[in-house]
Amino acid sequence: MDFLLGGCAATCAGFFSNPFDVIKTRQQLHGELLGRTGPTGPGPAGSNTTTTSGTNPYSSVIRSFRSILRSEGVLGLQKGLVSALAFQFAMNSVRLGIYQTAENCEWTRGDTQATTLLRSMAWGGLSGVVGSTIACPLYMVKTQIQARSHGKYAVGYQHRHTSTLDALTGIYRTHGIRGLWRGYPGIVTRTAVGSSAQLATFSTCKDLFAQFDWARESVAITAFAASMVSGFFTCVFMSPFDVIATRLFNQGVDAQGRGLLYRSVVDCFTKTLRAEGLHGLYKGFVPNYWRIAPHTILNLTFWDQFKAWRDLYYG
């Protein structure tokens, strides 16, 4: 039941946060491997887009909204929704289910507050690794569909998937089962860091807030307050790894399924840092926060509320 509740909570949250996920993906891929004042001309090798300095349609969250609405309409803001929700359910049913099991068995509890935090981080990271391992193909498809646009609004490598099923079957036919897990180290690193920060800070904040009367009176308010803090720390720690995962998954591949731009997480990190500086590793930070914070708030609030309803009706 804990696994099902975790997946349902994440799916509910994913519907509301997906537009910011689309914007985050576009910002992370715009100007890929070009300096902030880089030359005008063709994008990086392997890309079929053109990156023009000074004409960034995704320079801010507001401009990104306008650009997507102008070029793709309202539905453009929910691009990749099917694969995004499938990813959220597959990943978080496992991630939150494992973490809740660890909490139920008191494996996240230590003798001191510091050891409790460390254990929570360890179990959060482990549960994130297992969940992302299972859901990896869906994250790749989500990223590739969200990046797709046309003309000056196109960023990164443009994949031609028509749907989630078309993407999964096409990748499998071309590159086999290994193709569906291409870029796997990127999502594992991203999710391990993000899940550790998210679940550890969420649990710690809930314990801290439990000392106050207002928190004891409402599960939803306690979860909401803890999620706000958790979302901030998650975004700060996870953003560089999120950029790397996006770029690893979206890059084009050769006939052997090897990436045209990056060979590994380390290669992507060093190339991005060298070409774009620290700014490049935090591209899309603002929409990423507006994605992570509401998603964390909704996901973990739904999760706690679902568990409260379960305990109420089933004891």
N, C-alpha and C positions, 0 to 999 in steps of 0.2 A: 504493500500500500504506500509506503514512504517513497518508493521509486516512481509510482504513478503520480502521486501528488507533486513531486518535484518537477516532472515533465509537464504536467498540466499548468503549473504556476509559471514556468518559463515560457510556454507557448502563449499564454494570455499576455504576458509582458512583451513578448516579441512583436506582437501585432502593433503595439503603440510605439515601440522604439525603432522599428525598421526604417522609417524615413531618415532618421539620423544615421543609421547604419549605411544607407545608400550614399549620403553626403560624405560621411567619413571615408568611405572607400574611394570616392572620386577625388577627394582632397589628397589622400595618401598616394594616389597614383599620378596626380598631375605634376608635371615637371620631373618625372622619375629620372634620377641620376643626372639631372642638370642643376647647376648652381642657381642660387636665388636670383642672380642677375645674368644667368647663362645665355648663350647665343640663341637667336631665333632660327628655327629650322627643324629638320626631322627629329623625332624623338629618339630614345635609345635604341640600340641594335635589337632587332627582333620585334619592334613595335611597328604597327601600321598606322600610327597616329602622328599628328604634328603638334609640337609643343611650342607655343609662342610666348616669349617673355613679355610681361606687361598686359596681357589680355587673358588673365586667368578668370574663367567663368565661375570658379569655385573658391574665390579668395576669402569668402566669409560664409557663415551659415546662411545669412539672409540672401546673399547673392547666389549661393548654391540653390536655395529653394526657388528663386526666380528663374535661374538657368534651366533647372530640371522641368519646371512647370512650362516654360516657354518652348522647350525642345521636345518634351515627351508627355506633357499634360499631367493631370493629377495621378494617374496610374504609375507614372515614372517614379514617384516618391515611394511606391510600394514594390519596386522592382525586386525580383528574387524572393518575394514573400513566401512562396510555397517551400522553397529550399531552406529559407531562413527559419521558418516555424518548425520544419522537420528536423533541422539541426538542433534547435533549442530543445525540442522534446527528447530527441535521442541522447543528446549530451547531458542535459540537466536531469533527466530521469535517473541516469546512472550516477552523475556527480552528486546531486543532492541526496539521492537514496543512500549512497555509500556513506556520505558525511553524517546523515541522520542516524544511520546504523551505528557509526562510531560514537556519536553522542549518546545514543541509547545505552551502549555498552560502557560508557564513561571512559572510552579510550582517548578522548580529547581533554580529559581532566588531569591536572598535575597537582603536586603538593603546594605549589605557589602560583600566583597569577602569571608570572613570567613563563613557567613551564607549561601552564595551560595554554598560553598564547602560542608557544612553540609547537605544542602538540596539535593545536587547531590549525596552524599553518601547514604542518606536515600532512595532516589528513585532508585538508583542503586542496593541497597540491596533488596528492595521490589520487583523490577522487576526480580532480580535473583532468589528469593524465588519462585515466581509464575512460572517462566520458568522451574526451576529444579523440581518443584512439578509435572508438566506435563510430563517432559522427564525422570524422575527417572528410570523407567524400562529399558530404552535404555542405560543409563549410567552403570547400573549393568551388563547388557549383554556385553557391550563393554569391561568392566574391566575383566570379566571372560574369554572372548575369547582371549583378549590380553595376559593374564597371561599363557595361555596354551602352553606347550612345552613338551619336553620329556627328559628322562635321567638326566644328571647333569645340563641341562639347565632349568628344570622345577622349578618353584618357587610357594610358597603358595599352596593353595588347587587347585587341578586340576579338573575343571569341564569338562564334556564331550559333550559340545554343538557342533553340526556340522554346524550350521548357526544361524543367528539372529532370524529367524522365529522359528526354532527348539528350541532355548533357551526360547523364550517368551511363546510358547505353552507348553513346558515341565514344566517350572516353574509354569505356571497357573494350569496345570493338577495336579501337585503334591501338591502345597501349596495355590492355589486359588489366588484371586486378591490381598490379603495381601502379598503374596510372591513376587509379582512384585514390591512392594514398601518397601521390606525389606531393611534396611539401609538408609531409607529416611532421618532421622535426620542428617546423615553424609553428604549427598550431599547438603541439605539445608544450613547447617553451612558453608560448603566449598564455595558454590556459593554466599551466602549472603556476605561473607567477600571478596571474589574475585571480585564479580560484583561491590560492593561498591568502592573498591580500583581502579578497572579498569575504570569504567565510570566517576567517580568523577575526577580522575587525568587526564583522557583524555580530558574532557570538560574544566578543569582548564588550562591545557597546551595549548589547542587550543585558549582560550581567551587570554592567555599570549603571544603566538606567533603572534596573530593577530595584535599586535602593530608594527610588522616588515614588511617591504616591500616585502621580499622574501616569506613570508607566505601568504600575500594577493594575490600574483600572481598565486598561485597554490593550489587547494584544496588537491591534492594528496600529495604534499610535506608537507603541514601543518599537514595532518592526519598522515603521516609517522613519522614525528618528535614527535608529541604528543603521538603516539602509542609506540615508543621506550621507552619513560619515563614511560608511563602507564604500559607497560609490566613488567618492573623491580619492581615497587611497588606492582603490582598484585602478582608476584611470591613470594616476601618476605612475604607478609601477608597471602597468601593462602596456601603455601606449607605444613605446619603442618596439616591443615584441609584436604588437598588433600591426604596425606598419610593415615589419618584416614578413609576417604571415601573409598579409594581403599581397605583397609583391611576389613572394614565392609562389603563391597559388595562381596569380593572374598572369604571370609571364608565359610567353609562348614556349613551345618545346620543339625539338628536332624529331627526326624520324625514330630515333631511339628513345624518345621520351625524356631527354635531358633538357634542362632549362636553358633558354637562350641568353639569359642575363646573369643568373645566379646559380652557383653550384650547391650552396648550403646556407644555413642560418648565419654562420660566421662570415661567409663571402658576401651575403646581402648586407649584413651589418657594416662591414668595413667599406664596401663600395658606396653605400648610402651616406655614411659618415664622411668619407673622403670627398664625395661630390657635392653634398648638400649641407654638411655640418650637422650639429646637434638639432638644428631646426628640422632637418629632413626626418629624423627619427621621431619627432613629435608632430609631424604633419597630421592634420585632422584632429588635433587634441580637443578643440572646443566641441565639434559635433560628437567626438568620441565620448566626451564627458556627458553631453546631453543625451547620448545613447545609453551610456553605462549607468548614470545616476538614476534616470527614470526606470531603466530596465532593472537595476538592482533594487530600487524601491518597490516596484511592482512585483518583480519576481519573488523576492524574499518576503514581502508583505503578503502576497497571495499564498506563498508556501506556509507561512506561520498561520494564516487565517484558515487555510484548508485543513491543517493539522488540528487546529482548535475545534473546527466543526466535526472532524473525524472523532476526536476524543469525546465531544459532546454527545454524538449520536451512537458511537460504538463503545464508549467507555475505555 
